[in-house]
Amino acid sequence: MDVLLFLFMRRAGMTVDAFRRYYLDVHVPLAIRTSTATGRYVVRLTEDGHGPVSVDAVTEIVTPSADVFFDPDRGFTSPEDAVEVITDSLNFLAPFPIYQVRRTVLRAADRSGGLEEHVPGSRSPGVTLARLELGDGGPAGPVPDPPDELVRDHLRYDVLKTIGEGPDLRSVDLVHLRPGADVDRYAADFYLLGEYVQKVR
Protein backbone atom coordinates (compact mmCIF):
# COMPACT_ATOMS: atom_id res chain seq x y z
CA MET A 1 0.00 0.00 0.00
CA ASP A 2 1.16 3.55 -0.77
CA VAL A 3 0.36 6.58 1.38
CA LEU A 4 -0.08 10.03 -0.15
CA LEU A 5 -0.18 13.32 1.74
CA PHE A 6 -1.61 16.48 0.14
CA LEU A 7 -1.02 20.02 1.45
CA PHE A 8 -3.92 22.08 0.14
CA MET A 9 -4.46 25.84 -0.02
CA ARG A 10 -7.69 27.40 -1.22
CA ARG A 11 -7.67 29.31 -4.49
CA ALA A 12 -7.25 33.09 -4.40
CA GLY A 13 -10.41 34.97 -3.48
CA MET A 14 -12.16 32.00 -1.85
CA THR A 15 -13.25 32.25 1.78
CA VAL A 16 -12.36 29.60 4.33
CA ASP A 17 -16.02 28.61 4.76
CA ALA A 18 -16.59 28.33 1.01
CA PHE A 19 -13.43 26.22 0.66
CA ARG A 20 -14.52 23.82 3.38
CA ARG A 21 -18.05 23.44 2.01
CA TYR A 22 -16.88 22.85 -1.55
CA TYR A 23 -14.17 20.40 -0.55
CA LEU A 24 -16.34 18.25 1.73
CA ASP A 25 -19.70 18.56 -0.04
CA VAL A 26 -18.72 18.64 -3.73
CA HIS A 27 -15.19 17.44 -4.42
CA VAL A 28 -14.88 14.58 -1.94
CA PRO A 29 -18.06 12.79 -3.12
CA LEU A 30 -16.96 13.22 -6.73
CA ALA A 31 -13.47 11.86 -6.03
CA ILE A 32 -14.75 8.87 -4.07
CA ARG A 33 -17.38 8.03 -6.71
CA THR A 34 -14.92 8.11 -9.62
CA SER A 35 -11.68 6.79 -8.10
CA THR A 36 -11.02 3.05 -8.25
CA ALA A 37 -7.75 3.30 -6.31
CA THR A 38 -8.68 5.27 -3.18
CA GLY A 39 -8.70 3.45 0.15
CA ARG A 40 -8.33 5.25 3.46
CA TYR A 41 -9.25 8.92 2.88
CA VAL A 42 -8.91 11.44 5.71
CA VAL A 43 -9.35 15.20 5.33
CA ARG A 44 -7.91 17.38 8.10
CA LEU A 45 -8.95 21.04 7.88
CA THR A 46 -6.93 23.81 9.50
CA GLU A 47 -9.01 25.45 12.22
CA ASP A 48 -6.35 27.45 14.11
CA GLY A 49 -2.69 27.53 15.00
CA HIS A 50 0.51 28.33 13.14
CA GLY A 51 3.22 26.64 11.10
CA PRO A 52 5.98 27.29 8.58
CA VAL A 53 3.70 27.44 5.50
CA SER A 54 0.09 28.38 4.78
CA VAL A 55 -2.10 25.27 4.79
CA ASP A 56 -5.90 25.00 4.61
CA ALA A 57 -6.03 21.19 4.62
CA VAL A 58 -3.76 18.20 5.17
CA THR A 59 -5.29 15.22 3.37
CA GLU A 60 -4.20 11.60 3.59
CA ILE A 61 -5.07 8.97 0.99
CA VAL A 62 -3.99 5.35 1.13
CA THR A 63 -3.95 3.55 -2.21
CA PRO A 64 -2.93 0.06 -3.35
CA SER A 65 -0.60 1.74 -5.85
CA ALA A 66 0.39 5.37 -6.36
CA ASP A 67 1.11 4.65 -10.02
CA VAL A 68 -2.45 3.38 -10.52
CA PHE A 69 -3.94 6.21 -8.45
CA PHE A 70 -2.52 8.83 -10.81
CA ASP A 71 -3.26 6.91 -14.03
CA PRO A 72 -6.46 8.18 -15.73
CA ASP A 73 -6.96 4.80 -17.43
CA ARG A 74 -6.47 2.61 -14.35
CA GLY A 75 -7.21 4.81 -11.35
CA PHE A 76 -10.67 6.06 -12.33
CA THR A 77 -13.94 4.70 -13.60
CA SER A 78 -13.07 6.31 -16.95
CA PRO A 79 -10.49 8.76 -18.38
CA GLU A 80 -13.31 11.30 -18.68
CA ASP A 81 -14.01 11.01 -14.96
CA ALA A 82 -10.33 11.60 -14.25
CA VAL A 83 -10.51 14.84 -16.24
CA GLU A 84 -13.65 15.85 -14.32
CA VAL A 85 -11.95 15.35 -10.94
CA ILE A 86 -8.83 17.25 -11.95
CA THR A 87 -10.88 20.08 -13.46
CA ASP A 88 -13.06 20.26 -10.36
CA SER A 89 -10.00 20.75 -8.15
CA LEU A 90 -9.36 24.06 -9.91
CA ASN A 91 -12.67 25.35 -8.55
CA PHE A 92 -11.34 25.52 -4.98
CA LEU A 93 -7.60 24.74 -4.84
CA ALA A 94 -4.42 26.65 -5.56
CA PRO A 95 -1.60 24.60 -7.15
CA PHE A 96 -0.48 22.03 -4.60
CA PRO A 97 2.29 19.50 -3.93
CA ILE A 98 1.73 15.79 -3.26
CA TYR A 99 4.03 13.76 -1.05
CA GLN A 100 4.41 10.01 -1.10
CA VAL A 101 5.19 9.13 2.51
CA ARG A 102 5.92 6.34 4.96
CA ARG A 103 3.30 6.32 7.73
CA THR A 104 4.35 5.18 11.22
CA VAL A 105 2.10 4.83 14.27
CA LEU A 106 4.14 6.11 17.23
CA ARG A 107 1.37 6.10 19.84
CA ALA A 108 -2.13 4.71 19.64
CA ALA A 109 -4.95 3.76 21.99
CA ASP A 110 -5.74 1.02 19.44
CA ARG A 111 -4.35 0.13 16.03
CA SER A 112 -7.22 1.71 14.08
CA GLY A 113 -7.00 4.96 16.02
CA GLY A 114 -10.75 4.76 16.52
CA LEU A 115 -11.49 5.42 12.84
CA GLU A 116 -13.70 2.35 12.57
CA GLU A 117 -16.25 4.06 14.81
CA HIS A 118 -16.59 7.22 12.74
CA VAL A 119 -19.48 8.12 10.50
CA PRO A 120 -17.92 8.88 7.08
CA GLY A 121 -17.83 12.61 6.46
CA SER A 122 -18.48 13.65 10.05
CA ARG A 123 -15.94 15.55 12.15
CA SER A 124 -14.02 13.36 14.56
CA PRO A 125 -14.14 14.31 18.25
CA GLY A 126 -11.08 16.19 19.46
CA VAL A 127 -8.36 18.13 17.62
CA THR A 128 -5.27 17.07 15.67
CA LEU A 129 -2.00 18.91 16.32
CA ALA A 130 0.20 19.08 13.23
CA ARG A 131 3.92 19.81 12.99
CA LEU A 132 5.60 20.16 9.59
CA GLU A 133 9.37 19.75 9.35
CA LEU A 134 10.90 21.47 6.34
CA GLY A 135 14.33 20.75 4.93
CA ASP A 136 15.25 24.44 4.69
CA GLY A 137 13.44 25.73 7.76
CA GLY A 138 15.98 25.00 10.47
CA PRO A 139 15.40 22.63 13.40
CA ALA A 140 11.75 21.78 13.93
CA GLY A 141 10.19 22.44 17.30
CA PRO A 142 9.55 19.57 19.70
CA VAL A 143 6.65 17.23 19.07
CA PRO A 144 3.94 17.71 21.72
CA ASP A 145 3.88 14.96 24.32
CA PRO A 146 0.55 15.12 26.15
CA PRO A 147 -0.42 12.49 28.72
CA ASP A 148 -1.56 9.14 27.32
CA GLU A 149 -5.15 9.63 28.46
CA LEU A 150 -5.46 12.68 26.20
CA VAL A 151 -3.95 11.10 23.06
CA ARG A 152 -5.87 8.97 20.55
CA ASP A 153 -2.83 8.51 18.33
CA HIS A 154 0.45 10.02 17.17
CA LEU A 155 1.26 9.44 13.50
CA ARG A 156 4.48 10.33 11.68
CA TYR A 157 4.77 10.69 7.92
CA ASP A 158 8.29 10.67 6.47
CA VAL A 159 8.50 11.97 2.91
CA LEU A 160 9.79 9.49 0.33
CA LYS A 161 8.97 11.41 -2.84
CA THR A 162 7.63 14.85 -3.80
CA ILE A 163 5.27 15.21 -6.76
CA GLY A 164 4.94 18.73 -8.11
CA GLU A 165 6.35 21.98 -6.72
CA GLY A 166 5.95 22.81 -3.07
CA PRO A 167 7.70 23.18 0.27
CA ASP A 168 10.73 20.97 0.91
CA LEU A 169 8.79 18.85 3.35
CA ARG A 170 10.72 16.21 5.30
CA SER A 171 8.14 14.91 7.76
CA VAL A 172 4.74 15.56 9.33
CA ASP A 173 3.72 14.67 12.87
CA LEU A 174 0.02 14.44 13.70
CA VAL A 175 -1.04 14.08 17.33
CA HIS A 176 -4.78 13.60 17.75
CA LEU A 177 -6.04 14.86 21.12
CA ARG A 178 -9.25 13.65 22.65
CA PRO A 179 -12.03 16.09 23.65
CA GLY A 180 -11.22 17.99 26.82
CA ALA A 181 -7.53 18.57 26.07
CA ASP A 182 -6.28 22.14 26.40
CA VAL A 183 -5.52 22.77 22.73
CA ASP A 184 -5.06 26.55 23.03
CA ARG A 185 -1.66 26.04 24.64
CA TYR A 186 -0.42 24.55 21.36
CA ALA A 187 -1.83 27.14 18.94
CA ALA A 188 1.33 29.27 18.81
CA ASP A 189 3.52 26.42 17.55
CA PHE A 190 1.29 23.90 15.77
CA TYR A 191 -1.57 23.76 13.30
CA LEU A 192 -4.85 22.78 14.94
CA LEU A 193 -6.78 20.54 12.54
CA GLY A 194 -10.30 19.17 12.48
CA GLU A 195 -10.44 15.61 11.16
CA TYR A 196 -13.08 14.39 8.70
CA VAL A 197 -12.80 10.68 7.87
CA GLN A 198 -14.21 10.06 4.38
CA LYS A 199 -13.27 6.39 4.02
CA VAL A 200 -11.70 4.06 6.59
CA ARG A 201 -10.32 1.72 3.92
C-alpha positions in Angstrom: 0.0 0.0 0.0 1.2 3.6 -0.8 0.4 6.6 1.4 -0.1 10.0 -0.2 -0.2 13.3 1.7 -1.6 16.5 0.1 -1.0 20.0 1.5 -3.9 22.1 0.1 -4.5 25.8 0.0 -7.7 27.4 -1.2 -7.7 29.3 -4.5 -7.3 33.1 -4.4 -10.4 35.0 -3.5 -12.2 32.0 -1.8 -13.2 32.3 1.8 -12.4 29.6 4.3 -16.0 28.6 4.8 -16.6 28.3 1.0 -13.4 26.2 0.7 -14.5 23.8 3.4 -18.1 23.4 2.0 -16.9 22.9 -1.5 -14.2 20.4 -0.6 -16.3 18.3 1.7 -19.7 18.6 0.0 -18.7 18.6 -3.7 -15.2 17.4 -4.4 -14.9 14.6 -1.9 -18.1 12.8 -3.1 -17.0 13.2 -6.7 -13.5 11.9 -6.0 -14.8 8.9 -4.1 -17.4 8.0 -6.7 -14.9 8.1 -9.6 -11.7 6.8 -8.1 -11.0 3.1 -8.2 -7.7 3.3 -6.3 -8.7 5.3 -3.2 -8.7 3.4 0.1 -8.3 5.3 3.5 -9.2 8.9 2.9 -8.9 11.4 5.7 -9.3 15.2 5.3 -7.9 17.4 8.1 -8.9 21.0 7.9 -6.9 23.8 9.5 -9.0 25.5 12.2 -6.4 27.5 14.1 -2.7 27.5 15.0 0.5 28.3 13.1 3.2 26.6 11.1 6.0 27.3 8.6 3.7 27.4 5.5 0.1 28.4 4.8 -2.1 25.3 4.8 -5.9 25.0 4.6 -6.0 21.2 4.6 -3.8 18.2 5.2 -5.3 15.2 3.4 -4.2 11.6 3.6 -5.1 9.0 1.0 -4.0 5.3 1.1 -4.0 3.6 -2.2 -2.9 0.1 -3.3 -0.6 1.7 -5.9 0.4 5.4 -6.4 1.1 4.6 -10.0 -2.4 3.4 -10.5 -3.9 6.2 -8.4 -2.5 8.8 -10.8 -3.3 6.9 -14.0 -6.5 8.2 -15.7 -7.0 4.8 -17.4 -6.5 2.6 -14.3 -7.2 4.8 -11.3 -10.7 6.1 -12.3 -13.9 4.7 -13.6 -13.1 6.3 -17.0 -10.5 8.8 -18.4 -13.3 11.3 -18.7 -14.0 11.0 -15.0 -10.3 11.6 -14.3 -10.5 14.8 -16.2 -13.6 15.8 -14.3 -11.9 15.4 -10.9 -8.8 17.3 -12.0 -10.9 20.1 -13.5 -13.1 20.3 -10.4 -10.0 20.7 -8.1 -9.4 24.1 -9.9 -12.7 25.3 -8.5 -11.3 25.5 -5.0 -7.6 24.7 -4.8 -4.4 26.6 -5.6 -1.6 24.6 -7.1 -0.5 22.0 -4.6 2.3 19.5 -3.9 1.7 15.8 -3.3 4.0 13.8 -1.0 4.4 10.0 -1.1 5.2 9.1 2.5 5.9 6.3 5.0 3.3 6.3 7.7 4.3 5.2 11.2 2.1 4.8 14.3 4.1 6.1 17.2 1.4 6.1 19.8 -2.1 4.7 19.6 -4.9 3.8 22.0 -5.7 1.0 19.4 -4.4 0.1 16.0 -7.2 1.7 14.1 -7.0 5.0 16.0 -10.8 4.8 16.5 -11.5 5.4 12.8 -13.7 2.4 12.6 -16.3 4.1 14.8 -16.6 7.2 12.7 -19.5 8.1 10.5 -17.9 8.9 7.1 -17.8 12.6 6.5 -18.5 13.6 10.1 -15.9 15.5 12.1 -14.0 13.4 14.6 -14.1 14.3 18.2 -11.1 16.2 19.5 -8.4 18.1 17.6 -5.3 17.1 15.7 -2.0 18.9 16.3 0.2 19.1 13.2 3.9 19.8 13.0 5.6 20.2 9.6 9.4 19.8 9.4 10.9 21.5 6.3 14.3 20.8 4.9 15.2 24.4 4.7 13.4 25.7 7.8 16.0 25.0 10.5 15.4 22.6 13.4 11.7 21.8 13.9 10.2 22.4 17.3 9.5 19.6 19.7 6.6 17.2 19.1 3.9 17.7 21.7 3.9 15.0 24.3 0.5 15.1 26.2 -0.4 12.5 28.7 -1.6 9.1 27.3 -5.2 9.6 28.5 -5.5 12.7 26.2 -4.0 11.1 23.1 -5.9 9.0 20.6 -2.8 8.5 18.3 0.5 10.0 17.2 1.3 9.4 13.5 4.5 10.3 11.7 4.8 10.7 7.9 8.3 10.7 6.5 8.5 12.0 2.9 9.8 9.5 0.3 9.0 11.4 -2.8 7.6 14.9 -3.8 5.3 15.2 -6.8 4.9 18.7 -8.1 6.4 22.0 -6.7 6.0 22.8 -3.1 7.7 23.2 0.3 10.7 21.0 0.9 8.8 18.8 3.4 10.7 16.2 5.3 8.1 14.9 7.8 4.7 15.6 9.3 3.7 14.7 12.9 0.0 14.4 13.7 -1.0 14.1 17.3 -4.8 13.6 17.8 -6.0 14.9 21.1 -9.3 13.6 22.7 -12.0 16.1 23.7 -11.2 18.0 26.8 -7.5 18.6 26.1 -6.3 22.1 26.4 -5.5 22.8 22.7 -5.1 26.5 23.0 -1.7 26.0 24.6 -0.4 24.5 21.4 -1.8 27.1 18.9 1.3 29.3 18.8 3.5 26.4 17.6 1.3 23.9 15.8 -1.6 23.8 13.3 -4.9 22.8 14.9 -6.8 20.5 12.5 -10.3 19.2 12.5 -10.4 15.6 11.2 -13.1 14.4 8.7 -12.8 10.7 7.9 -14.2 10.1 4.4 -13.3 6.4 4.0 -11.7 4.1 6.6 -10.3 1.7 3.9 
